[in-house]
Amino acid sequence: MIKNNLKEATREFRGWSVYRLAQKLDLPHQTVYSWVWNKTQPSGENVLKICRLLNCKYEDIYPVFKEHSTLCR
C-alpha cells in the first residue's frame, strides 16, 4: 500500500479537516479516514476529485511519486 499525505495536504492547501473533505466529496467520513490511515486507497476518480478540490497535484498527496519523478525523465 502506498502511503499518502492526505491529511497534511487537506490542511495545507485548504485549511480543512479530513471531515470537511469528506463532506465536500459527499462521502462518509469513515471512508476518507480509512484513506488517511492507509487502511484503504481512494479510487483514481476520487484522487482526481481530491486534487481538484484541494487545487493540488497528485504528488502532493502521494509524495513517493514526487521523490521518484526524476527517475521517469
Buried (B, 14 or more C-beta within 10 A) or exposed (E): EEEBBBBEBBBEBBEBBBEBBBEBBEBEBEEBBBBBEEEEBBEEEBBEBBBEBBEBEEBBBBBEBBEEEEEEE
